[in-house]
Amino acid sequence: MSHALVMNVPAPIEFYDALHAEIGRRSPDGVDGLLLHVGRATDGGFQVVEVWESKEKCDRFFAEIVGPAVGAVSGGQAPPGEPVMEEFEPRGLIIPTAAIAV
């Protein structure tokens, strides 16, 4: 079953940019199970929207890649702010170039 999340992070967009680059360095062959990732600046920081093949693949990626990448980007300090995450089961997902429709 597919899994999705919206995460609002009260940190500067520059933190997102640095984190995004670090995650790219740590996953040069792509991300197993990630169907969609979109990041954007907001008035309070940045927002990330992701859709995954499964919650298990999402959780594994956050534990193995995202967590260590956050530590590297923040210099071992606490991130600039605690994210607020909402998880949900996506409906009506269509990714034509990947031949995916959920």
Phi and psi in degrees as GROMACS dihedral restraints (atoms count N, CA, C in turn):
[ dihedral_restraints ]
;  ai    aj    ak    al  type     phi  dphi    fc
    3     4     5     6     1   -69.8    20    10
    4     5     6     7     1   160.1    20    10
    6     7     8     9     1  -140.0    20    10
    7     8     9    10     1   142.5    20    10
    9    10    11    12     1  -139.6    20    10
   10    11    12    13     1   161.4    20    10
   12    13    14    15     1  -150.2    20    10
   13    14    15    16     1   152.6    20    10
   15    16    17    18     1  -123.0    20    10
   16    17    18    19     1   125.9    20    10
   18    19    20    21     1  -124.3    20    10
   19    20    21    22     1   123.7    20    10
   21    22    23    24     1  -103.4    20    10
   22    23    24    25     1   123.1    20    10
   24    25    26    27     1  -119.4    20    10
   25    26    27    28     1   121.2    20    10
   27    28    29    30     1   -82.3    20    10
   28    29    30    31     1    67.7    20    10
   30    31    32    33     1  -142.9    20    10
   31    32    33    34     1   155.5    20    10
   33    34    35    36     1   -60.8    20    10
   34    35    36    37     1   149.4    20    10
   36    37    38    39     1   -59.8    20    10
   37    38    39    40     1   -26.4    20    10
   39    40    41    42     1   -63.3    20    10
   40    41    42    43     1   -32.3    20    10
   42    43    44    45     1   -65.2    20    10
   43    44    45    46     1   -43.5    20    10
   45    46    47    48     1   -58.3    20    10
   46    47    48    49     1   -48.3    20    10
   48    49    50    51     1   -58.5    20    10
   49    50    51    52     1   -44.5    20    10
   51    52    53    54     1   -66.7    20    10
   52    53    54    55     1   -42.0    20    10
   54    55    56    57     1   -65.4    20    10
   55    56    57    58     1   -43.1    20    10
   57    58    59    60     1   -59.8    20    10
   58    59    60    61     1   -43.4    20    10
   60    61    62    63     1   -65.1    20    10
   61    62    63    64     1   -42.4    20    10
   63    64    65    66     1   -65.1    20    10
   64    65    66    67     1   -41.8    20    10
   66    67    68    69     1   -63.0    20    10
   67    68    69    70     1   -39.0    20    10
   69    70    71    72     1   -60.8    20    10
   70    71    72    73     1   -40.0    20    10
   72    73    74    75     1   -66.5    20    10
   73    74    75    76     1   -34.5    20    10
   75    76    77    78     1   -83.5    20    10
   76    77    78    79     1   -10.8    20    10
   78    79    80    81     1  -135.6    20    10
   79    80    81    82     1    61.5    20    10
   81    82    83    84     1   -64.9    20    10
   82    83    84    85     1   -20.9    20    10
   84    85    86    87     1   -97.0    20    10
   85    86    87    88     1    13.6    20    10
   87    88    89    90     1    98.0    20    10
   88    89    90    91     1  -178.3    20    10
   90    91    92    93     1  -121.4    20    10
   91    92    93    94     1   115.4    20    10
   93    94    95    96     1   -62.7    20    10
   94    95    96    97     1   117.6    20    10
   96    97    98    99     1    95.0    20    10
   97    98    99   100     1    -8.8    20    10
   99   100   101   102     1   -81.1    20    10
  100   101   102   103     1   123.4    20    10
  102   103   104   105     1   -98.8    20    10
  103   104   105   106     1   -33.5    20    10
  105   106   107   108     1  -154.0    20    10
  106   107   108   109     1   136.4    20    10
  108   109   110   111     1  -139.1    20    10
  109   110   111   112     1   128.9    20    10
  111   112   113   114     1  -137.1    20    10
  112   113   114   115     1   129.8    20    10
  114   115   116   117     1  -118.5    20    10
  115   116   117   118     1   149.2    20    10
  117   118   119   120     1  -154.1    20    10
  118   119   120   121     1   151.2    20    10
  120   121   122   123     1   -74.2    20    10
  121   122   123   124     1   145.4    20    10
  123   124   125   126     1  -129.6    20    10
  124   125   126   127     1   172.4    20    10
  126   127   128   129     1   -61.3    20    10
  127   128   129   130     1   -30.7    20    10
  129   130   131   132     1  -101.9    20    10
  130   131   132   133     1     6.9    20    10
  132   133   134   135     1   147.2    20    10
  133   134   135   136     1  -110.3    20    10
  135   136   137   138     1  -149.3    20    10
  136   137   138   139     1   162.6    20    10
  138   139   140   141     1  -128.9    20    10
  139   140   141   142     1   142.4    20    10
  141   142   143   144     1  -123.8    20    10
  142   143   144   145     1   135.1    20    10
  144   145   146   147     1  -121.5    20    10
  145   146   147   148     1   127.9    20    10
  147   148   149   150     1  -135.0    20    10
  148   149   150   151     1   148.1    20    10
  150   151   152   153     1  -127.0    20    10
  151   152   153   154     1   131.8    20    10
  153   154   155   156     1  -122.0    20    10
  154   155   156   157     1   157.4    20    10
  156   157   158   159     1   -63.8    20    10
  157   158   159   160     1   -34.4    20    10
  159   160   161   162     1  -157.2    20    10
  160   161   162   163     1   159.4    20    10
  162   163   164   165     1   -66.0    20    10
  163   164   165   166     1   -35.6    20    10
  165   166   167   168     1   -61.2    20    10
  166   167   168   169     1   -44.1    20    10
  168   169   170   171     1   -67.3    20    10
  169   170   171   172     1   -37.5    20    10
  171   172   173   174     1   -63.3    20    10
  172   173   174   175     1   -50.5    20    10
  174   175   176   177     1   -60.7    20    10
  175   176   177   178     1   -41.2    20    10
  177   178   179   180     1   -63.6    20    10
  178   179   180   181     1   -43.1    20    10
  180   181   182   183     1   -64.1    20    10
  181   182   183   184     1   -42.4    20    10
  183   184   185   186     1   -63.6    20    10
  184   185   186   187     1   -39.6    20    10
  186   187   188   189     1   -71.2    20    10
  187   188   189   190     1   -43.3    20    10
  189   190   191   192     1   -88.5    20    10
  190   191   192   193     1   -28.8    20    10
  192   193   194   195     1  -117.3    20    10
  193   194   195   196     1   -54.9    20    10
  195   196   197   198     1   -65.1    20    10
  196   197   198   199     1   -48.1    20    10
  198   199   200   201     1   -55.5    20    10
  199   200   201   202     1   -54.2    20    10
  201   202   203   204     1   -62.0    20    10
  202   203   204   205     1   -34.7    20    10
  204   205   206   207     1   -66.2    20    10
  205   206   207   208     1   -40.4    20    10
  207   208   209   210     1   -60.4    20    10
  208   209   210   211     1   -43.6    20    10
  210   211   212   213     1   -60.3    20    10
  211   212   213   214     1   -41.7    20    10
  213   214   215   216     1   -66.8    20    10
  214   215   216   217     1   -43.8    20    10
  216   217   218   219     1   -70.5    20    10
  217   218   219   220     1   -35.0    20    10
  219   220   221   222     1   -89.9    20    10
  220   221   222   223     1     5.2    20    10
  222   223   224   225     1    65.6    20    10
  223   224   225   226     1    29.9    20    10
  225   226   227   228     1    80.8    20    10
  226   227   228   229     1    -4.8    20    10
  228   229   230   231     1   -84.8    20    10
  229   230   231   232     1   166.3    20    10
  231   232   233   234     1   -62.4    20    10
  232   233   234   235     1   141.4    20    10
  234   235   236   237     1   -56.9    20    10
  235   236   237   238     1   160.4    20    10
  237   238   239   240     1   -57.0    20    10
  238   239   240   241     1   -26.5    20    10
  240   241   242   243     1  -165.1    20    10
  241   242   243   244     1   156.6    20    10
  243   244   245   246     1   -79.1    20    10
  244   245   246   247     1   126.6    20    10
  246   247   248   249     1   -72.2    20    10
  247   248   249   250     1   151.9    20    10
  249   250   251   252     1  -111.3    20    10
  250   251   252   253     1   118.9    20    10
  252   253   254   255     1  -117.2    20    10
  253   254   255   256     1   137.3    20    10
  255   256   257   258     1  -119.9    20    10
  256   257   258   259     1   123.0    20    10
  258   259   260   261     1  -102.0    20    10
  259   260   261   262     1   147.8    20    10
  261   262   263   264     1  -156.9    20    10
  262   263   264   265     1   164.3    20    10
  264   265   266   267     1   -92.4    20    10
  265   266   267   268     1   116.0    20    10
  267   268   269   270     1   -69.2    20    10
  268   269   270   271     1   149.9    20    10
  270   271   272   273     1  -127.9    20    10
  271   272   273   274     1   143.0    20    10
  273   274   275   276     1    68.7    20    10
  274   275   276   277     1    28.9    20    10
  276   277   278   279     1   -77.6    20    10
  277   278   279   280     1   127.6    20    10
  279   280   281   282     1  -131.9    20    10
  280   281   282   283     1   123.1    20    10
  282   283   284   285     1  -126.2    20    10
  283   284   285   286     1    87.4    20    10
  285   286   287   288     1   -59.5    20    10
  286   287   288   289     1   -40.9    20    10
  288   289   290   291     1   -68.9    20    10
  289   290   291   292     1   -21.6    20    10
  291   292   293   294     1   -99.2    20    10
  292   293   294   295     1     1.4    20    10
  294   295   296   297     1    57.9    20    10
  295   296   297   298     1    41.6    20    10
  297   298   299   300     1  -117.8    20    10
  298   299   300   301     1   128.3    20    10
  300   301   302   303     1  -141.0    20    10
  301   302   303   304     1   124.9    20    10
